[in-house]
Amino acid sequence: MILTFELALTAYFIATILAILELIVASKATSKGMTIFICAGFIFHTLNIFMRLFISGHMPTASLHEAASFFTWSIVLVFFIIEHRYKVGLLGSFVLPGVLVLMLSSSVLPRQIQPLSPLLKNSWLWLHTILAFVGEAALAVACGVGVMYLIQQRNVKSKKLDGLFQRLPSLSVLDEVNYRLITIGFPLLTLAIITGALWSQAVWGTYFRWDPKLVWSLITWLFYAAVLHARMTAGWQGRKTAILSAAGFIAILFTFFGVNLLMKTFHGFE
């Protein structure tokens, strides 16, 4: 089990180095190598998750290590889907560094498989956690696309119409992909909150508790709701959406890591 995680981490590391090199050298070899290693990393990562599932008998998100690992896996999954659907050039160069940072964060956290708390032994666990992680993964990739948009817009304004400009997708494509990712991530996050409320009702007899994790999750949800509302009613798009995508992902990271590490929450990990 440790071996599969380390192999996944190593493959992600090599893929990230190649992805960064691709920004500089624009070589087919770096692009092909990145694809091979990210696929290898995803396979080893999937094996690791299933092994933990088989050994523990429950969804492998009970500890902070498992949660960070599964979040990373979800981001790579969404990356593959978007890359296949939209063929966004250089997307890996802007997503894989974040994948590596999250995977490294997971690697330094305690890896022991903990027995599942009785409060978590509920039929809502699987649905709630999968919806939350995949939804947040879509918003994480949206952040990467937003950064790409800001760089490409700077290239246009400074009239640097060669090099990186030629290899990045157009502003309209990046804006469209960013919007699509938010419209995928937000409904999933909404369903995660609804199933979480139903879970809370089943366990504690109330749909909502004033807990830091739940409060910050609601704040994040309201933020993305405002982003979509502004786009549909006020026509906010392009640069504004790109900046908000990055800001929203910072809120997600704080909700995911900051609350668990800095605050006392009953929604924390073992």
Secondary structure, DSSP 8 states (H G I E B T S, - for coil): -HHHHHHHHHHHHHHHHHHHHHHHH--HHHHHHHHHHHHHHHHHHHHHHHHHHHHHSS-S-SSHHHHHHHHHHHHHHHHHHHHHHH--TTHHHHHHHHHHHHHHHHHTS--------GGG-STHHHHHHHHHHHHHHHHHHHHHHHHHHHHHHHHHHTT--STHHHHS--HHHHHHHHHHHHHHHHHHHHHHHHHHHHHHHHHHS-S----HHHHHHHHHHHHHHHHHHHHHHH---THHHHHHHHHHHHHHHIIIIIHHHHS--TT---
